[in-house]
């Protein structure tokens, strides 16, 4: 498979993390960096006290899952198309409120949300947010590990949500879609592509999922002038192809398949975001509550 992952410096040039502002004028600025992870807290080693687990940033490899019926799912690659990443400040509670659909949270179970054609609503709604048209970009997930993807400067403040879109590029889309598809023509109409084996048989799963994601921070993230905050978006791949604990054949989740909706909803619910300043893949504010180190 072609490796689509870009170096962080390239990603910075093409995909910006942006924040809504409250219109109150300059407040100073801080740095925010965002990592993606598929490693679950129980599988990660503990970082030495006061140190970042930098080695984990390079970790990765196939992920394998099984069930009580002796089914085995091995995942060798997962690629996502993302765009329009933004942080929502606490003081702008009504920012784009009319169009947002909460599909995942940290503190409470996620709703199924909407996986239809809501992909453009974040930018088309309330104009009170300063938002940059960012992406789409193709992200190759770091299987079994963590990878810091990009960094951006944002106004100092308190932020309670990370928002982005899992995006299905269209041949009839805007200029950004057209440019993306020129570079990645095999992703026309596809937002997710996974490769692996199910009970030894190779598969390629693709999805046209097109959905807004809102990941709530609990407690909110403080960004102060001249400092850097590190955030991690974690995806639990173990539940994507499960029905009440039993693995399902990815072939049954294809368009029109018996498990298409099940898997799409599982994917939507698999995201969470949290502060991770020590870069160990665990929520800094809740370490020790899920079996992680205290």
C-alpha positions in Angstrom: 0.0 0.0 0.0 1.3 3.5 -0.8 2.3 5.3 2.4 0.3 8.6 2.4 1.6 9.8 5.8 3.3 13.2 5.5 6.0 14.5 7.8 4.6 16.9 10.5 6.3 20.0 8.9 4.4 19.2 5.6 1.1 18.8 7.5 1.7 22.2 9.2 1.9 23.8 5.8 -1.4 22.3 4.5 -3.6 21.7 7.5 -4.1 24.3 10.2 -5.7 23.8 13.6 -7.8 26.9 14.1 -9.8 28.4 16.9 -13.0 30.5 17.3 -12.2 33.8 18.9 -14.4 35.9 21.1 -13.8 39.2 19.3 -12.4 40.8 22.5 -9.1 41.7 20.9 -5.5 40.4 21.5 -5.2 38.1 24.5 -1.8 36.7 23.7 -1.4 33.3 22.1 -0.2 29.8 22.9 0.7 26.7 21.0 -1.5 23.7 20.7 -0.3 20.4 19.2 -2.5 17.5 18.2 -1.6 13.8 18.2 -3.6 10.8 16.9 -3.5 7.5 18.8 -5.0 4.0 18.4 -3.3 2.6 21.4 -5.5 2.0 24.4 -4.2 3.2 27.8 -3.9 -0.3 29.2 -1.5 -1.3 26.3 0.9 1.7 26.8 3.9 1.7 29.1 4.1 4.3 31.8 6.2 7.3 31.3 8.8 8.1 34.0 7.5 10.8 36.5 7.8 14.2 34.9 8.9 12.9 31.6 7.1 12.5 28.2 6.8 9.0 26.7 8.5 10.1 23.5 9.3 6.6 22.4 5.6 5.8 22.1 5.2 8.5 19.4 7.0 6.2 17.0 5.3 3.0 18.1 3.0 1.3 15.6 2.2 -1.9 13.9 -0.7 -4.2 13.0 -3.5 -4.4 15.6 -5.2 -7.8 16.2 -8.5 -8.5 18.0 -10.4 -11.7 18.8 -13.7 -12.8 20.3 -15.1 -15.7 22.2 -16.1 -17.4 19.0 -12.4 -17.5 17.9 -12.8 -14.9 15.2 -9.7 -12.9 14.5 -9.5 -9.4 13.0 -6.1 -8.1 12.1 -5.8 -4.4 11.0 -2.8 -3.5 8.9 -3.7 0.1 7.9 -6.4 2.7 8.5 -6.6 6.0 6.5 -9.0 8.8 7.2 -9.9 12.0 5.3 -10.3 14.9 7.7 -11.0 18.6 7.3 -12.1 21.8 9.2 -10.4 21.2 12.5 -11.2 23.8 15.2 -11.2 24.5 18.9 -14.3 26.0 20.5 -13.7 28.4 23.4 -15.9 28.2 26.4 -16.8 32.0 26.2 -18.3 31.4 22.7 -21.0 29.0 23.8 -23.3 29.9 21.0 -20.7 29.6 18.3 -22.2 27.7 15.4 -24.7 26.1 17.9 -27.5 25.9 15.4 -25.6 23.6 13.1 -23.5 21.4 15.4 -24.3 17.8 16.0 -22.7 16.2 19.1 -21.6 12.8 18.0 -18.9 12.0 20.6 -17.9 13.3 24.1 -15.3 12.4 26.7 -17.5 12.6 29.7 -20.7 10.9 28.5 -21.7 8.2 26.0 -21.9 9.6 22.5 -25.0 9.8 20.4 -25.1 8.3 17.0 -25.1 11.8 15.5 -25.6 12.2 11.8 -23.5 10.5 9.2 -25.3 12.0 6.2 -24.5 15.3 4.4 -23.7 17.6 7.3 -20.1 18.1 6.2 -20.3 21.8 5.3 -22.5 23.1 8.0 -19.8 24.2 10.4 -18.5 26.8 8.0 -21.9 27.8 6.6 -23.5 28.6 9.9 -22.9 31.4 12.4 -20.3 33.8 11.1 -19.2 34.9 14.6 -16.3 32.3 14.5 -13.0 33.0 12.9 -12.6 29.8 11.0 -10.1 28.7 8.4 -11.1 26.4 5.5 -8.6 23.6 6.3 -8.0 20.3 4.5 -9.1 17.9 3.4 -6.0 15.9 4.4 -5.3 12.2 4.3 -4.2 10.8 7.7 -2.6 7.4 8.0 -3.3 6.3 11.6 -0.4 5.2 13.8 -1.6 1.6 14.6 -0.8 0.6 18.1 0.9 3.9 19.0 0.8 7.7 19.0 1.9 10.2 16.4 1.9 14.0 16.9 0.5 15.3 13.6 0.6 19.1 13.7 1.0 22.2 15.8 -0.7 25.6 15.6 -0.9 29.0 17.4 -4.3 29.8 19.0 -5.5 32.7 21.1 -5.0 32.2 24.8 -8.2 31.1 26.5 -10.2 28.1 27.7 -11.5 25.6 25.2 -14.1 22.9 25.8 -14.4 21.2 22.4 -12.4 19.9 19.5 -14.4 19.9 16.2 -13.6 18.4 12.9 -15.1 16.6 10.0 -14.6 13.0 8.7 -15.0 14.1 5.1 -16.0 12.3 1.9 -14.3 14.2 -1.0 -16.5 14.7 -4.0 -15.6 15.0 -7.7 -18.3 17.8 -7.6 -16.9 19.4 -4.5 -15.1 22.7 -3.8 -11.6 23.6 -5.0 -10.1 22.0 -1.9 -11.8 18.7 -2.7 -10.6 18.9 -6.3 -7.0 19.5 -5.3 -7.2 16.6 -2.8 -8.6 14.2 -5.4 -5.9 15.2 -7.8 -3.4 13.9 -5.3 -5.5 11.0 -4.1 -7.9 10.0 -6.9 -8.7 6.7 -5.2 -10.5 8.5 -2.4 -13.3 10.0 -4.5 -16.4 9.4 -2.4 -14.4 7.7 0.3 -13.6 9.0 3.8 -12.2 5.9 5.5 -10.2 3.0 4.1 -9.0 0.1 6.2 -7.0 -3.0 5.2 -6.4 -6.2 7.0 -7.5 -9.8 7.4 -10.6 -11.4 8.9 -10.1 -15.1 9.9 -7.1 -15.1 7.6 -8.9 -13.7 4.5 -7.7 -10.3 3.2 -10.2 -7.4 3.1 -10.4 -3.7 2.2 -13.1 -1.8 4.0 -14.2 1.6 2.7 -16.8 4.1 4.0 -18.4 7.2 2.6 -19.0 8.5 6.2 -19.4 12.3 6.1 -20.0 13.5 9.6 -19.2 16.4 12.0 -17.4 15.3 15.2 -17.5 17.3 18.5 -15.2 15.9 21.2 -15.7 17.6 24.5 -12.9 18.2 27.0 -13.7 17.5 30.7 -12.4 19.7 32.2 -11.9 22.3 29.5 -8.3 22.9 28.2 -6.5 26.1 29.3 -4.2 27.7 26.8 -2.1 30.5 28.2 0.1 33.0 26.4 3.5 31.7 25.6 2.8 28.1 26.6 2.1 24.9 24.8 -0.8 22.5 25.3 -0.7 19.0 23.9 -3.9 17.2 22.9 -4.5 13.6 21.8 -7.4 12.2 19.8 -7.7 8.5 20.6 -9.6 6.0 18.4 -10.6 2.6 19.8 -10.4 0.4 16.7 -11.2 -2.7 18.7 -14.9 -1.8 18.6 -15.3 -0.9 15.0 -16.4 -4.4 13.8 -18.2 -5.7 16.8 -21.8 -6.5 17.6 -22.3 -7.0 21.4 -18.7 -8.2 21.7 -18.7 -10.5 18.7 -16.6 -9.6 15.7 -18.4 -9.2 12.4 -16.9 -9.8 9.0 -15.9 -6.4 7.5 -17.4 -7.6 4.2 -20.8 -7.4 5.8 -20.2 -3.7 6.6 -19.8 -2.6 2.9 -22.4 -0.3 1.4 -25.8 -2.1 1.5 -24.4 -4.8 3.8 -26.2 -6.2 6.9 -23.7 -4.5 9.3 -23.2 -1.2 7.4 -25.0 1.0 9.9 -23.6 -0.9 12.9 -20.0 -0.3 11.9 -20.6 3.4 10.9 -22.1 4.1 14.3 -19.3 2.2 16.0 -16.7 4.3 14.2 -18.5 7.6 15.2 -18.5 6.6 18.8 -14.8 5.5 18.9 -13.3 8.9 19.1 -12.3 10.8 22.3 -10.0 13.8 22.9 -8.1 14.9 26.0 -5.1 16.8 27.3 -1.9 14.8 27.1 1.0 17.1 28.0 3.2 14.1 29.0 2.5 12.4 25.7 1.7 9.0 27.2 -1.6 8.5 25.4 -3.7 8.9 28.6 -6.0 11.7 29.7 -3.9 13.9 32.0 -7.0 14.8 34.1 -8.2 11.2 34.6 -5.1 9.0 34.7 -5.6 6.1 37.1 -9.4 5.9 36.5 -9.3 3.3 33.7 -6.4 1.2 34.8 -3.8 3.6 33.7 -0.9 4.7 35.9 -1.8 7.2 38.7 
